[in-house]
């Protein structure tokens, strides 16, 4: 595994780092996972551990703060991008974190060209939004983690209910 872990500000910077790591033999099979990771919970940890088991380097693409607001509403994210990235990098499964703004991962997939695209169990291979790009680039799709029984949104709603009671 790479000893140079961390948050990369751009896909291009990370693409260069991945190419260098492959040339050096640090890793041969790169896995890309993604999400908001606004309130980290055990479902996230299991998803990322399963994703990491599919290769020898795990890149986590994290939605930017503006992207999270677009997906989840103005009250989100709870934690800013830098804090979400720091928490993710504290997990032994995660090697690299890179932000992305777009609604899908297509640009990130094209820039990084991972070997495996990991998605959570709320997807099936034929419902992954980027499946056409994955096929075009020869990227394997892996459905990872345990059944989708947890969500940050559900936990936050539960906390709000408890506060009102």
NUDOMI-481740 format. One record per residue (C-alpha): x, y, z; residue in three letters; residue number from 1. Coordinates in steps of 0.05 Angstrom, whole numbers. Layout:
       u       v       w  type  seq
       X       Y       Z   Ala  NUM
...
This chain:
       u       v       w  type  seq
       0       0       0   Unk    1
      21      71     -13   Unk    2
      53     110      44   Unk    3
      31     175      11   Unk    4
     -42     178      31   Unk    5
     -86     239      34   Unk    6
    -134     289       6   Unk    7
    -122     310     -65   Unk    8
    -152     377     -87   Unk    9
    -161     356    -159   Unk   10
    -174     294    -200   Unk   11
    -115     311    -244   Unk   12
     -67     314    -185   Unk   13
     -93     246    -160   Unk   14
     -90     216    -230   Unk   15
     -16     234    -232   Unk   16
      -6     203    -163   Unk   17
     -42     139    -184   Unk   18
      -1     133    -248   Unk   19
      63     142    -209   Unk   20
      41      90    -157   Unk   21
      24      40    -212   Unk   22
      92      52    -245   Unk   23
     127      40    -179   Unk   24
      87     -23    -166   Unk   25
      56       5    -103   Unk   26
     -12     -19    -127   Unk   27
     -41     -53    -188   Unk   28
    -116     -52    -175   Unk   29
    -148      14    -157   Unk   30
    -219      17    -130   Unk   31
    -262      80    -131   Unk   32
    -320      89     -82   Unk   33
    -360     152     -72   Unk   34
    -411     187     -28   Unk   35
    -427     247      16   Unk   36
    -404     214      81   Unk   37
    -436     270     120   Unk   38
    -448     231     184   Unk   39
    -403     170     183   Unk   40
    -437     106     207   Unk   41
    -424      31     207   Unk   42
    -457      23     138   Unk   43
    -405      69     109   Unk   44
    -348      32     144   Unk   45
    -372     -35     118   Unk   46
    -381      -8      47   Unk   47
    -311      21      46   Unk   48
    -279     -41      77   Unk   49
    -313     -85      25   Unk   50
    -293     -37     -31   Unk   51
    -220     -38      -7   Unk   52
    -220    -114      -7   Unk   53
    -231    -111     -83   Unk   54
    -163     -79     -96   Unk   55
     -99     -54     -65   Unk   56
    -115      21     -64   Unk   57
    -181      54     -47   Unk   58
    -199     123     -73   Unk   59
    -260     155     -42   Unk   60
    -292     210     -83   Unk   61
    -331     256     -35   Unk   62
    -385     304     -55   Unk   63
    -366     377     -44   Unk   64
    -405     418       6   Unk   65
    -444     452     -51   Unk   66
    -459     384     -82   Unk   67
    -485     356     -16   Unk   68
    -531     417      -9   Unk   69
    -557     404     -78   Unk   70
    -572     331     -61   Unk   71
    -594     336      11   Unk   72
    -618     407      22   Unk   73
    -592     471      52   Unk   74
    -583     442     122   Unk   75
    -529     395      97   Unk   76
    -473     378     100   Unk   77
    -467     374     176   Unk   78
    -391     371     169   Unk   79
    -349     409     118   Unk   80
    -311     373      64   Unk   81
    -243     377      99   Unk   82
    -270     345     162   Unk   83
    -306     290     124   Unk   84
    -241     277      86   Unk   85
    -200     274     150   Unk   86
    -248     225     182   Unk   87
    -248     181     119   Unk   88
    -172     181     117   Unk   89
    -170     158     189   Unk   90
    -201      92     165   Unk   91
    -148      40     148   Unk   92
    -188      21      85   Unk   93
    -182      90      53   Unk   94
    -119     111      16   Unk   95
    -140     174     -21   Unk   96
    -197     223     -20   Unk   97
    -216     270     -76   Unk   98
    -275     318     -80   Unk   99
    -325     320    -137   Unk  100
    -380     369    -153   Unk  101
    -419     336    -208   Unk  102
    -484     297    -201   Unk  103
    -450     233    -226   Unk  104
    -380     206    -224   Unk  105
    -369     204    -299   Unk  106
    -315     258    -301   Unk  107
    -280     227    -241   Unk  108
    -282     157    -273   Unk  109
    -253     185    -338   Unk  110
    -198     223    -301   Unk  111
    -177     168    -253   Unk  112
    -194     106    -294   Unk  113
    -198      58    -234   Unk  114
    -200     -17    -243   Unk  115
    -262     -24    -200   Unk  116
    -322      23    -188   Unk  117
    -352       5    -120   Unk  118
    -425      23    -106   Unk  119
    -468       9     -45   Unk  120
    -522     -44     -41   Unk  121
    -576       7     -57   Unk  122
    -553      -5    -129   Unk  123
    -550     -65    -175   Unk  124
    -499     -68    -231   Unk  125
    -553     -49    -282   Unk  126
    -576      12    -241   Unk  127
    -508      45    -230   Unk  128
    -516     114    -263   Unk  129
    -446     112    -293   Unk  130
    -450      40    -319   Unk  131
    -442      62    -392   Unk  132
    -378      98    -376   Unk  133
    -354      39    -335   Unk  134
    -366      -7    -394   Unk  135
    -333      41    -443   Unk  136
    -270      46    -400   Unk  137
    -268     -28    -380   Unk  138
    -281     -13    -307   Unk  139
    -311     -69    -265   Unk  140
    -372     -52    -223   Unk  141
    -374     -82    -154   Unk  142
    -434     -77    -108   Unk  143
    -405     -71     -37   Unk  144
    -426     -69      35   Unk  145
    -483     -95      75   Unk  146
    -557     -84      59   Unk  147
    -577     -11      58   Unk  148
    -609      -8     126   Unk  149
    -575      55     151   Unk  150
    -570     126     125   Unk  151
    -543     192     152   Unk  152
    -610     225     134   Unk  153
    -649     173     175   Unk  154
    -602     182     234   Unk  155
    -609     258     231   Unk  156
    -685     253     227   Unk  157
    -685     207     287   Unk  158
    -643     256     327   Unk  159
    -690     313     308   Unk  160
    -750     273     331   Unk  161
    -716     257     398   Unk  162
    -700     331     408   Unk  163
    -773     349     397   Unk  164
    -798     297     448   Unk  165
